[in-house]
């Protein structure tokens, strides 16, 4: 499926039709309008919106939520906000991890 590699405009109609590619554990469909915004489809058929970016040379992914709990528009809005914070130098992964207790 070529869409998984080249990117597409994620809309409700498109997301409803997208499926997991056999032979992979996860299939990513990257949005061509908002760089870093994507849909992940697992081998079990679960669809989740994510952002994907590089921080200090490493690929980082943050799950925004499952399709159905979030609309495409809501996920896109969250993605814009998080990607904006990454552009300002924040690391959304580090912010989600609980702080370790230091005695």
Biopython code that builds the backbone (N, CA, C, O; Angstrom):
import numpy as np
from Bio.PDB.StructureBuilder import StructureBuilder

atoms = [
    (1, "UNK", "N", (0.840, -1.178, 0.000)),
    (1, "UNK", "CA", (0.000, 0.000, 0.000)),
    (1, "UNK", "C", (0.883, 1.238, 0.000)),
    (1, "UNK", "O", (1.570, 1.504, 0.986)),
    (2, "UNK", "N", (0.876, 1.975, -1.054)),
    (2, "UNK", "CA", (1.779, 3.107, -1.235)),
    (2, "UNK", "C", (1.520, 4.232, -0.240)),
    (2, "UNK", "O", (2.447, 4.962, 0.111)),
    (3, "UNK", "N", (0.279, 4.389, 0.225)),
    (3, "UNK", "CA", (-0.036, 5.494, 1.126)),
    (3, "UNK", "C", (0.798, 5.457, 2.402)),
    (3, "UNK", "O", (1.128, 6.504, 2.960)),
    (4, "UNK", "N", (1.136, 4.263, 2.863)),
    (4, "UNK", "CA", (1.888, 4.141, 4.113)),
    (4, "UNK", "C", (3.274, 4.760, 3.986)),
    (4, "UNK", "O", (3.812, 5.265, 4.971)),
    (5, "UNK", "N", (3.858, 4.731, 2.800)),
    (5, "UNK", "CA", (5.196, 5.277, 2.627)),
    (5, "UNK", "C", (5.199, 6.766, 2.285)),
    (5, "UNK", "O", (6.017, 7.515, 2.819)),
    (6, "UNK", "N", (4.305, 7.205, 1.413)),
    (6, "UNK", "CA", (4.434, 8.571, 0.894)),
    (6, "UNK", "C", (3.649, 9.626, 1.647)),
    (6, "UNK", "O", (3.948, 10.811, 1.499)),
    (7, "UNK", "N", (2.672, 9.260, 2.439)),
    (7, "UNK", "CA", (1.874, 10.232, 3.168)),
    (7, "UNK", "C", (0.605, 10.592, 2.424)),
    (7, "UNK", "O", (0.560, 10.610, 1.194)),
    (8, "UNK", "N", (-0.421, 10.878, 3.203)),
    (8, "UNK", "CA", (-1.734, 11.223, 2.672)),
    (8, "UNK", "C", (-2.358, 12.273, 3.571)),
    (8, "UNK", "O", (-1.864, 12.520, 4.671)),
    (9, "UNK", "N", (-3.417, 12.881, 3.126)),
    (9, "UNK", "CA", (-4.176, 13.812, 3.965)),
    (9, "UNK", "C", (-5.112, 12.973, 4.821)),
    (9, "UNK", "O", (-6.020, 12.326, 4.298)),
    (10, "UNK", "N", (-4.899, 12.979, 6.128)),
    (10, "UNK", "CA", (-5.752, 12.204, 7.021)),
    (10, "UNK", "C", (-7.082, 12.917, 7.217)),
    (10, "UNK", "O", (-7.132, 14.041, 7.715)),
    (11, "UNK", "N", (-8.154, 12.250, 6.819)),
    (11, "UNK", "CA", (-9.520, 12.723, 7.015)),
    (11, "UNK", "C", (-10.327, 11.560, 7.570)),
    (11, "UNK", "O", (-9.861, 10.421, 7.546)),
    (12, "UNK", "N", (-11.526, 11.826, 8.069)),
    (12, "UNK", "CA", (-12.375, 10.760, 8.603)),
    (12, "UNK", "C", (-12.612, 9.683, 7.557)),
    (12, "UNK", "O", (-12.490, 8.494, 7.850)),
    (13, "UNK", "N", (-12.951, 10.091, 6.341)),
    (13, "UNK", "CA", (-13.228, 9.135, 5.269)),
    (13, "UNK", "C", (-12.017, 8.258, 4.991)),
    (13, "UNK", "O", (-12.147, 7.043, 4.841)),
    (14, "UNK", "N", (-10.845, 8.868, 4.923)),
    (14, "UNK", "CA", (-9.610, 8.124, 4.650)),
    (14, "UNK", "C", (-9.272, 7.196, 5.815)),
    (14, "UNK", "O", (-8.966, 6.022, 5.604)),
    (15, "UNK", "N", (-9.324, 7.715, 7.043)),
    (15, "UNK", "CA", (-8.964, 6.914, 8.218)),
    (15, "UNK", "C", (-9.881, 5.698, 8.341)),
    (15, "UNK", "O", (-9.427, 4.613, 8.704)),
    (16, "UNK", "N", (-11.161, 5.871, 8.043)),
    (16, "UNK", "CA", (-12.098, 4.741, 8.086)),
    (16, "UNK", "C", (-11.668, 3.613, 7.152)),
    (16, "UNK", "O", (-11.907, 2.441, 7.443)),
    (17, "UNK", "N", (-11.039, 3.958, 6.038)),
    (17, "UNK", "CA", (-10.662, 2.969, 5.022)),
    (17, "UNK", "C", (-9.281, 2.349, 5.241)),
    (17, "UNK", "O", (-9.006, 1.264, 4.729)),
    (18, "UNK", "N", (-8.421, 3.016, 5.987)),
    (18, "UNK", "CA", (-7.046, 2.535, 6.149)),
    (18, "UNK", "C", (-6.992, 1.258, 6.967)),
    (18, "UNK", "O", (-7.716, 1.097, 7.949)),
    (19, "UNK", "N", (-6.115, 0.349, 6.541)),
    (19, "UNK", "CA", (-5.979, -0.943, 7.201)),
    (19, "UNK", "C", (-4.515, -1.247, 7.492)),
    (19, "UNK", "O", (-3.604, -0.623, 6.947)),
    (20, "UNK", "N", (-4.326, -2.208, 8.353)),
    (20, "UNK", "CA", (-2.996, -2.705, 8.680)),
    (20, "UNK", "C", (-2.431, -3.460, 7.478)),
    (20, "UNK", "O", (-3.160, -4.181, 6.797)),
    (21, "UNK", "N", (-1.138, -3.295, 7.219)),
    (21, "UNK", "CA", (-0.476, -4.031, 6.140)),
    (21, "UNK", "C", (0.034, -5.354, 6.715)),
    (21, "UNK", "O", (0.835, -5.348, 7.650)),
    (22, "UNK", "N", (-0.418, -6.488, 6.169)),
    (22, "UNK", "CA", (0.019, -7.793, 6.681)),
    (22, "UNK", "C", (1.545, -7.935, 6.644)),
    (22, "UNK", "O", (2.212, -7.431, 5.740)),
    (23, "UNK", "N", (2.071, -8.627, 7.641)),
    (23, "UNK", "CA", (3.511, -8.851, 7.717)),
    (23, "UNK", "C", (4.233, -7.836, 8.582)),
    (23, "UNK", "O", (5.426, -7.990, 8.846)),
    (24, "UNK", "N", (3.539, -6.807, 9.026)),
    (24, "UNK", "CA", (4.128, -5.791, 9.896)),
    (24, "UNK", "C", (3.367, -5.781, 11.218)),
    (24, "UNK", "O", (2.185, -6.122, 11.258)),
    (25, "UNK", "N", (4.039, -5.394, 12.296)),
    (25, "UNK", "CA", (3.335, -5.292, 13.570)),
    (25, "UNK", "C", (2.527, -4.003, 13.641)),
    (25, "UNK", "O", (1.460, -3.961, 14.254)),
    (26, "UNK", "N", (3.046, -2.946, 13.003)),
    (26, "UNK", "CA", (2.364, -1.654, 12.967)),
    (26, "UNK", "C", (2.517, -1.045, 11.583)),
    (26, "UNK", "O", (3.550, -1.205, 10.932)),
    (27, "UNK", "N", (1.488, -0.352, 11.145)),
    (27, "UNK", "CA", (1.548, 0.379, 9.886)),
    (27, "UNK", "C", (1.331, 1.852, 10.204)),
    (27, "UNK", "O", (0.408, 2.201, 10.940)),
    (28, "UNK", "N", (2.179, 2.717, 9.651)),
    (28, "UNK", "CA", (2.070, 4.152, 9.884)),
    (28, "UNK", "C", (1.623, 4.848, 8.604)),
    (28, "UNK", "O", (2.170, 4.617, 7.526)),
    (29, "UNK", "N", (0.619, 5.702, 8.750)),
    (29, "UNK", "CA", (0.145, 6.534, 7.649)),
    (29, "UNK", "C", (0.410, 7.978, 8.052)),
    (29, "UNK", "O", (-0.258, 8.523, 8.931)),
    (30, "UNK", "N", (1.387, 8.583, 7.403)),
    (30, "UNK", "CA", (1.797, 9.941, 7.754)),
    (30, "UNK", "C", (0.987, 10.975, 6.982)),
    (30, "UNK", "O", (0.745, 10.836, 5.783)),
    (31, "UNK", "N", (0.576, 12.012, 7.701)),
    (31, "UNK", "CA", (-0.213, 13.089, 7.109)),
    (31, "UNK", "C", (0.696, 13.985, 6.280)),
    (31, "UNK", "O", (1.772, 14.369, 6.738)),
    (32, "UNK", "N", (0.275, 14.322, 5.061)),
    (32, "UNK", "CA", (1.130, 15.170, 4.232)),
    (32, "UNK", "C", (0.844, 16.657, 4.421)),
    (32, "UNK", "O", (1.519, 17.490, 3.816)),
    (33, "UNK", "N", (-0.146, 17.009, 5.249)),
    (33, "UNK", "CA", (-0.412, 18.419, 5.538)),
    (33, "UNK", "C", (0.293, 18.903, 6.802)),
    (33, "UNK", "O", (0.709, 20.059, 6.876)),
    (34, "UNK", "N", (0.429, 18.029, 7.792)),
    (34, "UNK", "CA", (1.064, 18.394, 9.054)),
    (34, "UNK", "C", (2.209, 17.421, 9.322)),
    (34, "UNK", "O", (1.989, 16.283, 9.735)),
    (35, "UNK", "N", (3.425, 17.883, 9.083)),
    (35, "UNK", "CA", (4.603, 17.027, 9.268)),
    (35, "UNK", "C", (4.702, 16.586, 10.727)),
    (35, "UNK", "O", (4.653, 17.406, 11.645)),
    (36, "UNK", "N", (4.843, 15.269, 10.921)),
    (36, "UNK", "CA", (4.952, 14.719, 12.265)),
    (36, "UNK", "C", (3.659, 14.119, 12.787)),
    (36, "UNK", "O", (3.674, 13.438, 13.813)),
    (37, "UNK", "N", (2.537, 14.352, 12.109)),
    (37, "UNK", "CA", (1.232, 13.818, 12.506)),
    (37, "UNK", "C", (0.973, 12.551, 11.707)),
    (37, "UNK", "O", (1.164, 12.532, 10.491)),
    (38, "UNK", "N", (0.538, 11.486, 12.388)),
    (38, "UNK", "CA", (0.340, 10.213, 11.697)),
    (38, "UNK", "C", (-0.732, 9.377, 12.381)),
    (38, "UNK", "O", (-1.153, 9.649, 13.505)),
    (39, "UNK", "N", (-1.155, 8.347, 11.653)),
    (39, "UNK", "CA", (-2.065, 7.336, 12.177)),
    (39, "UNK", "C", (-1.298, 6.026, 12.238)),
    (39, "UNK", "O", (-0.652, 5.632, 11.267)),
    (40, "UNK", "N", (-1.370, 5.347, 13.386)),
    (40, "UNK", "CA", (-0.749, 4.034, 13.540)),
    (40, "UNK", "C", (-1.872, 3.001, 13.575)),
    (40, "UNK", "O", (-2.842, 3.150, 14.318)),
    (41, "UNK", "N", (-1.730, 1.945, 12.759)),
    (41, "UNK", "CA", (-2.693, 0.847, 12.755)),
    (41, "UNK", "C", (-1.941, -0.411, 13.168)),
    (41, "UNK", "O", (-0.968, -0.798, 12.521)),
    (42, "UNK", "N", (-2.391, -1.050, 14.249)),
    (42, "UNK", "CA", (-1.719, -2.253, 14.742)),
    (42, "UNK", "C", (-2.223, -3.486, 13.999)),
    (42, "UNK", "O", (-3.203, -3.424, 13.257)),
    (43, "UNK", "N", (-1.540, -4.600, 14.212)),
    (43, "UNK", "CA", (-1.948, -5.853, 13.574)),
    (43, "UNK", "C", (-3.332, -6.287, 14.047)),
    (43, "UNK", "O", (-4.008, -7.051, 13.358)),
    (44, "UNK", "N", (-3.758, -5.813, 15.205)),
    (44, "UNK", "CA", (-5.095, -6.105, 15.718)),
    (44, "UNK", "C", (-6.158, -5.161, 15.189)),
    (44, "UNK", "O", (-7.337, -5.303, 15.514)),
    (45, "UNK", "N", (-5.743, -4.189, 14.369)),
    (45, "UNK", "CA", (-6.685, -3.256, 13.770)),
    (45, "UNK", "C", (-6.960, -1.997, 14.569)),
    (45, "UNK", "O", (-7.804, -1.192, 14.177)),
    (46, "UNK", "N", (-6.261, -1.809, 15.690)),
    (46, "UNK", "CA", (-6.462, -0.614, 16.507)),
    (46, "UNK", "C", (-5.802, 0.579, 15.819)),
    (46, "UNK", "O", (-4.636, 0.519, 15.429)),
    (47, "UNK", "N", (-6.564, 1.660, 15.677)),
    (47, "UNK", "CA", (-6.071, 2.878, 15.027)),
    (47, "UNK", "C", (-5.851, 3.950, 16.086)),
    (47, "UNK", "O", (-6.754, 4.276, 16.855)),
    (48, "UNK", "N", (-4.631, 4.495, 16.114)),
    (48, "UNK", "CA", (-4.278, 5.540, 17.071)),
    (48, "UNK", "C", (-3.563, 6.672, 16.355)),
    (48, "UNK", "O", (-2.787, 6.453, 15.424)),
    (49, "UNK", "N", (-3.840, 7.885, 16.809)),
    (49, "UNK", "CA", (-3.141, 9.049, 16.281)),
    (49, "UNK", "C", (-1.860, 9.250, 17.078)),
    (49, "UNK", "O", (-1.836, 9.068, 18.295)),
    (50, "UNK", "N", (-0.797, 9.629, 16.375)),
    (50, "UNK", "CA", (0.493, 9.850, 17.022)),
    (50, "UNK", "C", (1.148, 11.106, 16.455)),
    (50, "UNK", "O", (0.775, 11.603, 15.392)),
    (51, "UNK", "N", (2.135, 11.601, 17.199)),
    (51, "UNK", "CA", (3.087, 12.536, 16.599)),
    (51, "UNK", "C", (4.417, 11.807, 16.585)),
    (51, "UNK", "O", (4.692, 10.957, 17.433)),
    (52, "UNK", "N", (5.226, 12.153, 15.617)),
    (52, "UNK", "CA", (6.530, 11.519, 15.433)),
    (52, "UNK", "C", (7.522, 12.624, 15.107)),
    (52, "UNK", "O", (7.306, 13.415, 14.189)),
    (53, "UNK", "N", (8.609, 12.671, 15.866)),
    (53, "UNK", "CA", (9.602, 13.718, 15.653)),
    (53, "UNK", "C", (10.975, 13.206, 16.075)),
    (53, "UNK", "O", (11.090, 12.142, 16.682)),
    (54, "UNK", "N", (11.993, 13.956, 15.755)),
    (54, "UNK", "CA", (13.355, 13.623, 16.192)),
    (54, "UNK", "C", (13.766, 14.616, 17.268)),
    (54, "UNK", "O", (13.634, 15.830, 17.112)),
    (55, "UNK", "N", (14.268, 14.062, 18.361)),
    (55, "UNK", "CA", (14.792, 14.882, 19.446)),
    (55, "UNK", "C", (16.165, 14.327, 19.778)),
    (55, "UNK", "O", (16.307, 13.153, 20.120)),
    (56, "UNK", "N", (17.173, 15.178, 19.676)),
    (56, "UNK", "CA", (18.572, 14.763, 19.893)),
    (56, "UNK", "C", (18.945, 13.574, 19.012)),
    (56, "UNK", "O", (19.664, 12.675, 19.448)),
    (57, "UNK", "N", (18.456, 13.572, 17.776)),
    (57, "UNK", "CA", (18.803, 12.538, 16.810)),
    (57, "UNK", "C", (18.022, 11.243, 16.928)),
    (57, "UNK", "O", (18.228, 10.328, 16.131)),
    (58, "UNK", "N", (17.130, 11.144, 17.904)),
    (58, "UNK", "CA", (16.353, 9.917, 18.093)),
    (58, "UNK", "C", (14.890, 10.160, 17.726)),
    (58, "UNK", "O", (14.323, 11.209, 18.030)),
    (59, "UNK", "N", (14.290, 9.164, 17.064)),
    (59, "UNK", "CA", (12.871, 9.259, 16.722)),
    (59, "UNK", "C", (12.053, 9.053, 17.989)),
    (59, "UNK", "O", (12.245, 8.081, 18.720)),
    (60, "UNK", "N", (11.148, 9.975, 18.233)),
    (60, "UNK", "CA", (10.251, 9.891, 19.393)),
    (60, "UNK", "C", (8.820, 9.877, 18.873)),
    (60, "UNK", "O", (8.473, 10.623, 17.957)),
    (61, "UNK", "N", (8.000, 9.027, 19.464)),
    (61, "UNK", "CA", (6.581, 8.963, 19.115)),
    (61, "UNK", "C", (5.761, 9.165, 20.381)),
    (61, "UNK", "O", (6.071, 8.613, 21.437)),
    (62, "UNK", "N", (4.713, 9.964, 20.254)),
    (62, "UNK", "CA", (3.778, 10.186, 21.348)),
    (62, "UNK", "C", (2.393, 9.828, 20.834)),
    (62, "UNK", "O", (1.958, 10.332, 19.798)),
    (63, "UNK", "N", (1.701, 8.953, 21.563)),
    (63, "UNK", "CA", (0.339, 8.590, 21.189)),
    (63, "UNK", "C", (-0.614, 9.651, 21.715)),
    (63, "UNK", "O", (-0.603, 9.984, 22.900)),
    (64, "UNK", "N", (-1.438, 10.176, 20.816)),
    (64, "UNK", "CA", (-2.417, 11.190, 21.191)),
    (64, "UNK", "C", (-3.701, 10.552, 21.702)),
    (64, "UNK", "O", (-4.317, 11.054, 22.643)),
    (65, "UNK", "N", (-4.104, 9.449, 21.085)),
    (65, "UNK", "CA", (-5.323, 8.757, 21.490)),
    (65, "UNK", "C", (-5.833, 7.870, 20.376)),
    (65, "UNK", "O", (-5.370, 7.942, 19.238)),
    (66, "UNK", "N", (-6.793, 7.033, 20.723)),
    (66, "UNK", "CA", (-7.365, 6.111, 19.748)),
    (66, "UNK", "C", (-8.405, 6.807, 18.883)),
    (66, "UNK", "O", (-9.143, 7.683, 19.335)),
    (67, "UNK", "N", (-8.437, 6.383, 17.613)),
    (67, "UNK", "CA", (-9.464, 6.857, 16.697)),
    (67, "UNK", "C", (-10.800, 6.332, 17.207)),
    (67, "UNK", "O", (-10.933, 5.147, 17.513)),
    (68, "UNK", "N", (-11.765, 7.198, 17.295)),
    (68, "UNK", "CA", (-13.057, 6.864, 17.891)),
    (68, "UNK", "C", (-13.213, 7.640, 19.187)),
    (68, "UNK", "O", (-14.259, 8.236, 19.444)),
    (69, "UNK", "N", (-12.158, 7.627, 20.007)),
    (69, "UNK", "CA", (-12.136, 8.485, 21.190)),
    (69, "UNK", "C", (-11.772, 9.909, 20.789)),
    (69, "UNK", "O", (-12.206, 10.873, 21.420)),
    (70, "UNK", "N", (-10.976, 10.029, 19.737)),
    (70, "UNK", "CA", (-10.563, 11.322, 19.176)),
    (70, "UNK", "C", (-10.997, 11.378, 17.722)),
    (70, "UNK", "O", (-10.896, 10.385, 17.002)),
    (71, "UNK", "N", (-11.474, 12.521, 17.292)),
    (71, "UNK", "CA", (-11.734, 12.708, 15.866)),
    (71, "UNK", "C", (-10.428, 13.102, 15.192)),
    (71, "UNK", "O", (-9.454, 13.443, 15.863)),
    (72, "UNK", "N", (-10.410, 13.054, 13.883)),
    (72, "UNK", "CA", (-9.215, 13.472, 13.143)),
    (72, "UNK", "C", (-8.902, 14.932, 13.461)),
    (72, "UNK", "O", (-7.741, 15.294, 13.650)),
    (73, "UNK", "N", (-9.939, 15.769, 13.521)),
    (73, "UNK", "CA", (-9.737, 17.200, 13.775)),
    (73, "UNK", "C", (-9.166, 17.448, 15.170)),
    (73, "UNK", "O", (-8.266, 18.271, 15.339)),
    (74, "UNK", "N", (-9.694, 16.732, 16.176)),
    (74, "UNK", "CA", (-9.181, 16.884, 17.543)),
    (74, "UNK", "C", (-7.726, 16.434, 17.628)),
    (74, "UNK", "O", (-6.900, 17.091, 18.261)),
    (75, "UNK", "N", (-7.424, 15.317, 16.992)),
    (75, "UNK", "CA", (-6.052, 14.798, 17.005)),
    (75, "UNK", "C", (-5.098, 15.755, 16.300)),
    (75, "UNK", "O", (-3.981, 15.976, 16.768)),
    (76, "UNK", "N", (-5.531, 16.323, 15.178)),
    (76, "UNK", "CA", (-4.696, 17.272, 14.438)),
    (76, "UNK", "C", (-4.396, 18.503, 15.305)),
    (76, "UNK", "O", (-3.273, 19.008, 15.311)),
    (77, "UNK", "N", (-5.406, 18.975, 16.029)),
    (77, "UNK", "CA", (-5.232, 20.143, 16.897)),
    (77, "UNK", "C", (-4.225, 19.835, 18.013)),
    (77, "UNK", "O", (-3.352, 20.652, 18.305)),
    (78, "UNK", "N", (-4.349, 18.650, 18.636)),
    (78, "UNK", "CA", (-3.391, 18.242, 19.672)),
    (78, "UNK", "C", (-1.986, 18.104, 19.092)),
    (78, "UNK", "O", (-1.002, 18.502, 19.715)),
    (79, "UNK", "N", (-1.907, 17.537, 17.894)),
    (79, "UNK", "CA", (-0.609, 17.346, 17.236)),
    (79, "UNK", "C", (0.066, 18.688, 16.981)),
    (79, "UNK", "O", (1.262, 18.839, 17.230)),
    (80, "UNK", "N", (-0.694, 19.664, 16.485)),
    (80, "UNK", "CA", (-0.122, 20.999, 16.238)),
    (80, "UNK", "C", (0.448, 21.584, 17.519)),
    (80, "UNK", "O", (1.538, 22.155, 17.520)),
    (81, "UNK", "N", (-0.294, 21.438, 18.609)),
    (81, "UNK", "CA", (0.148, 21.977, 19.889)),
    (81, "UNK", "C", (1.429, 21.292, 20.369)),
    (81, "UNK", "O", (2.385, 21.964, 20.758)),
    (82, "UNK", "N", (1.451, 19.963, 20.344)),
    (82, "UNK", "CA", (2.642, 19.229, 20.793)),
    (82, "UNK", "C", (3.841, 19.462, 19.887)),
    (82, "UNK", "O", (4.961, 19.625, 20.371)),
    (83, "UNK", "N", (3.618, 19.479, 18.582)),
    (83, "UNK", "CA", (4.722, 19.724, 17.651)),
    (83, "UNK", "C", (5.274, 21.136, 17.828)),
    (83, "UNK", "O", (6.469, 21.371, 17.651)),
    (84, "UNK", "N", (4.398, 22.071, 18.178)),
    (84, "UNK", "CA", (4.840, 23.431, 18.477)),
    (84, "UNK", "C", (5.734, 23.469, 19.704)),
    (84, "UNK", "O", (6.731, 24.190, 19.730)),
    (85, "UNK", "N", (5.376, 22.685, 20.727)),
    (85, "UNK", "CA", (6.210, 22.652, 21.932)),
    (85, "UNK", "C", (7.560, 21.995, 21.651)),
    (85, "UNK", "O", (8.574, 22.383, 22.231)),
    (86, "UNK", "N", (7.573, 21.000, 20.761)),
    (86, "UNK", "CA", (8.843, 20.379, 20.359)),
    (86, "UNK", "C", (9.716, 21.407, 19.646)),
    (86, "UNK", "O", (10.926, 21.461, 19.870)),
    (87, "UNK", "N", (9.107, 22.217, 18.792)),
    (87, "UNK", "CA", (9.849, 23.252, 18.064)),
    (87, "UNK", "C", (10.449, 24.281, 19.025)),
    (87, "UNK", "O", (11.472, 24.897, 18.725)),
    (88, "UNK", "N", (9.801, 24.464, 20.188)),
    (88, "UNK", "CA", (10.322, 25.395, 21.194)),
    (88, "UNK", "C", (11.369, 24.741, 22.097)),
    (88, "UNK", "O", (11.898, 25.382, 23.005)),
    (89, "UNK", "N", (11.669, 23.450, 21.843)),
    (89, "UNK", "CA", (12.719, 22.782, 22.598)),
    (89, "UNK", "C", (12.239, 21.831, 23.675)),
    (89, "UNK", "O", (13.059, 21.244, 24.381)),
    (90, "UNK", "N", (10.927, 21.661, 23.825)),
    (90, "UNK", "CA", (10.397, 20.748, 24.839)),
    (90, "UNK", "C", (10.462, 19.307, 24.342)),
    (90, "UNK", "O", (10.485, 19.059, 23.137)),
    (91, "UNK", "N", (10.492, 18.369, 25.271)),
    (91, "UNK", "CA", (10.471, 16.939, 24.956)),
    (91, "UNK", "C", (9.195, 16.352, 25.555)),
    (91, "UNK", "O", (9.133, 16.139, 26.766)),
    (92, "UNK", "N", (8.169, 16.083, 24.728)),
    (92, "UNK", "CA", (6.898, 15.589, 25.262)),
    (92, "UNK", "C", (7.002, 14.214, 25.915)),
    (92, "UNK", "O", (6.191, 13.886, 26.780)),
    (93, "UNK", "N", (7.979, 13.409, 25.521)),
    (93, "UNK", "CA", (8.173, 12.094, 26.137)),
    (93, "UNK", "C", (8.662, 12.273, 27.575)),
    (93, "UNK", "O", (8.144, 11.635, 28.492)),
    (94, "UNK", "N", (9.642, 13.124, 27.769)),
    (94, "UNK", "CA", (10.195, 13.354, 29.104)),
    (94, "UNK", "C", (9.137, 13.931, 30.035)),
    (94, "UNK", "O", (9.120, 13.620, 31.227)),
    (95, "UNK", "N", (8.255, 14.768, 29.499)),
    (95, "UNK", "CA", (7.217, 15.385, 30.315)),
    (95, "UNK", "C", (6.159, 14.378, 30.745)),
    (95, "UNK", "O", (5.536, 14.554, 31.793)),
    (96, "UNK", "N", (5.941, 13.318, 29.954)),
    (96, "UNK", "CA", (4.934, 12.314, 30.294)),
    (96, "UNK", "C", (5.435, 11.310, 31.325)),
    (96, "UNK", "O", (4.639, 10.724, 32.059)),
    (97, "UNK", "N", (6.763, 11.107, 31.384)),
    (97, "UNK", "CA", (7.325, 10.123, 32.309)),
    (97, "UNK", "C", (7.255, 10.661, 33.735)),
    (97, "UNK", "O", (7.557, 11.831, 33.973)),
    (98, "UNK", "N", (6.860, 9.817, 34.683)),
    (98, "UNK", "CA", (6.843, 10.277, 36.076)),
    (98, "UNK", "C", (8.265, 10.514, 36.580)),
    (98, "UNK", "O", (9.201, 9.805, 36.210)),
    (99, "UNK", "N", (8.397, 11.497, 37.408)),
    (99, "UNK", "CA", (9.704, 11.805, 37.991)),
    (99, "UNK", "C", (10.063, 10.725, 39.009)),
    (99, "UNK", "O", (9.224, 10.308, 39.808)),
    (100, "UNK", "N", (11.318, 10.278, 38.972)),
    (100, "UNK", "CA", (11.774, 9.270, 39.929)),
    (100, "UNK", "C", (12.045, 9.940, 41.264)),
    (100, "UNK", "O", (12.558, 11.057, 41.329)),
    (101, "UNK", "N", (11.691, 9.240, 42.317)),
    (101, "UNK", "CA", (11.900, 9.750, 43.665)),
    (101, "UNK", "C", (13.365, 9.621, 44.044)),
    (101, "UNK", "O", (13.951, 8.543, 43.952)),
    (102, "UNK", "N", (13.939, 10.711, 44.463)),
    (102, "UNK", "CA", (15.332, 10.719, 44.918)),
    (102, "UNK", "C", (15.332, 11.042, 46.411)),
    (102, "UNK", "O", (14.952, 12.146, 46.802)),
    (103, "UNK", "N", (15.757, 10.084, 47.259)),
    (103, "UNK", "CA", (15.760, 10.345, 48.715)),
    (103, "UNK", "C", (16.820, 11.330, 49.125)),
    (103, "UNK", "O", (16.944, 11.647, 50.308)),
]
sb = StructureBuilder()
sb.init_structure("model")
sb.init_model(0)
sb.init_chain("A")
sb.init_seg("    ")
for serial, (resi, resn, name, xyz) in enumerate(atoms, 1):
    if name == "N":
        sb.init_residue(resn, " ", resi, " ")
    sb.init_atom(name, np.array(xyz, "f"), 0.0, 1.0, " ", f" {name:<3s}", serial, name[0])
structure = sb.get_structure()
